[in-house]
Amino acid sequence: MSKVIIELEGGLVQAVYSDDKKVEVAILDHDVFEDQDPKLDLDGFFFPELDPNLTVLKKWQQKKSEYLAAYPLLDED
């Protein structure tokens, strides 16, 4: 199964990655209707950046692991 990863920063899409070059992506962001200068062309399809090994996901998982080691979640039992 092909996977698409959408990287967010501050609520904005920074990048889209896929392990399959045949995947097309469209972004439907309802918040644009509240913007003073809405970008209504985001619903057009585009091809994501090819990342066959999904290295962006591996980097995320490493950062998550480091974060959880530094800030362990509290047990709510």
RASULQUI-V417571 format. One record per helix or strand. SS is the DSSP state (H for helix, E for strand). FROM is the first residue (numbers start at 1). LEN is the number of residues. If there is no record, write none. Layout:
ss=SS from=FROM len=LEN
ss=SS from=FROM len=LEN
This chain:
ss=E from=4 len=6
ss=E from=12 len=7
ss=E from=24 len=2
ss=H from=30 len=5
ss=E from=46 len=2
ss=E from=49 len=2
ss=H from=55 len=16
